[in-house]
């Protein structure tokens, strides 16, 4: 993969856009699926769905033709994080979270340019913490790694960068960053050698969920609202890390499909039903995809952390209904196909989840 990835980037850069570029992207995704199949767990290829869906959900923008490239680089970053070499893990983390962030610059307006700058400052700090942690090793290294990943997710107390960046950017520039960067960071929670006690991570998760809900409830700008909602889901991913690490990327897997679809709805409005389906997916209403990982998290939390923390999780999930329903009822409606595709993906994956989720979670590993 180490020589094929630079070759893919070089060829893709020459092609820029058009049918040939999309074919190269398709080949890159197919190869990633093949690498996942070598693990003996072919169901892991389902986790590629957000990466495949993301380029389609970008409706416009000066970098639209590069959305497939950014998405492919992000998934290859995840695969590199599964490497046993620390320097490869660090490189994989940087690629997984930085490549989608570059597409913030879809619009030429000054606000989007400032958002891009702010995001890369945060991403650089997060990546530096991960590099330092992997280099040091031991408890201190694990703490640094966890701090970098938590920063990238938007965890408390450094969560405010998320609504700040989201609130400045054009919606089409937020499609990939709202889903793929968070998914990449959640994969890092599972794949990197982290040994952080629950006594440290659970309070951070609880504070992050509370901050996300408070911010989303009081926000009127849909972009900032979705930014704070992303903070809420970051808290859930950190809680999942404390109770069962492989659940963290599945939470973000479900969240990414809904979040990317909602930003596509803001940029290229679909019908009202797609907005409601995507919003309810984010809440976790059955049988949509977002329901299953939240149900698993509630059960595992009650078993390992006690009923009080599980009920706190449930209360935060219920709280999110208020602003997600408000968002779905107020966003513009139209005939856009992209939000409909995301809503259908959430429904299809959710309806079929009993066939694959329970089989996959207990055995998931990319190593």
GIPETA-V600997 format. One record per residue. RES is the residue in one small letter. PHI is phi as a letter, one per 30 degrees, with the letter a starting at -180 (999 if undefined). Layout:
res | phi
RES | PHI
RES | PHI
This chain:
res | phi
x | 999
x | d
x | c
x | d
x | d
x | d
x | d
x | e
x | d
x | d
x | d
x | d
x | d
x | d
x | d
x | i
x | b
x | j
x | d
x | d
x | d
x | d
x | d
x | d
x | d
x | d
x | d
x | d
x | d
x | d
x | d
x | d
x | d
x | d
x | d
x | d
x | d
x | d
x | d
x | i
x | b
x | d
x | d
x | d
x | d
x | d
x | d
x | d
x | e
x | d
x | d
x | d
x | d
x | e
x | d
x | d
x | d
x | d
x | d
x | a
x | k
x | d
x | c
x | e
x | d
x | c
x | d
x | d
x | d
x | d
x | d
x | d
x | d
x | d
x | d
x | d
x | d
x | d
x | d
x | d
x | d
x | d
x | d
x | d
x | d
x | e
x | d
x | d
x | d
x | d
x | d
x | d
x | d
x | d
x | d
x | d
x | c
x | d
x | e
x | d
x | d
x | d
x | d
x | e
x | d
x | e
x | c
x | d
x | d
x | e
x | d
x | d
x | d
x | d
x | d
x | d
x | d
x | d
x | d
x | d
x | d
x | d
x | d
x | d
x | d
x | d
x | d
x | d
x | d
x | d
x | d
x | d
x | d
x | d
x | d
x | d
x | i
x | i
x | d
x | d
x | d
x | d
x | d
x | d
x | e
x | d
x | d
x | d
x | d
x | d
x | d
x | d
x | d
x | j
x | d
x | d
x | c
x | c
x | c
x | d
x | d
x | d
x | d
x | d
x | d
x | d
x | d
x | c
x | c
x | d
x | e
x | d
x | d
x | c
x | e
x | d
x | d
x | d
x | c
x | d
x | d
x | d
x | d
x | d
x | d
x | d
x | d
x | d
x | e
x | d
x | c
x | d
x | d
x | c
x | b
x | c
x | d
x | d
x | d
x | c
x | d
x | d
x | e
x | d
x | d
x | d
x | d
x | d
x | d
x | d
x | d
x | d
x | d
x | d
x | d
x | d
x | d
x | c
x | d
x | c
x | d
x | e
x | d
x | d
x | e
x | d
x | d
x | d
x | d
x | d
x | d
x | e
x | d
x | d
x | d
x | d
x | d
x | d
x | d
x | d
x | e
x | d
x | c
x | a
x | e
x | d
x | d
x | e
x | d
x | d
x | d
x | d
x | e
x | d
x | d
x | d
x | d
x | d
x | d
x | d
x | d
x | d
x | d
x | d
x | d
x | d
x | d
x | b
x | e
x | c
x | d
x | d
x | d
x | d
x | d
x | d
x | d
x | d
x | d
x | d
x | d
x | d
x | d
x | j
x | d
x | d
x | c
x | d
x | e
x | d
x | d
x | d
x | d
x | d
x | d
x | d
x | d
x | d
x | d
x | d
x | d
x | d
x | d
x | c
x | c
x | j
x | d
x | d
x | d
x | d
x | d
x | d
x | e
x | d
x | d
x | d
x | d
x | d
x | e
x | d
x | e
x | e
x | d
x | d
x | d
x | d
x | d
x | d
x | d
x | c
x | d
x | d
x | c
x | a
x | c
x | d
x | d
x | d
x | d
x | d
x | d
x | d
x | d
x | d
x | d
x | d
x | d
x | d
x | d
x | d
x | d
x | c
x | e
x | e
x | d
x | b
x | d
x | d
x | d
x | d
x | e
x | d
x | b
x | d
x | a
x | c
x | d
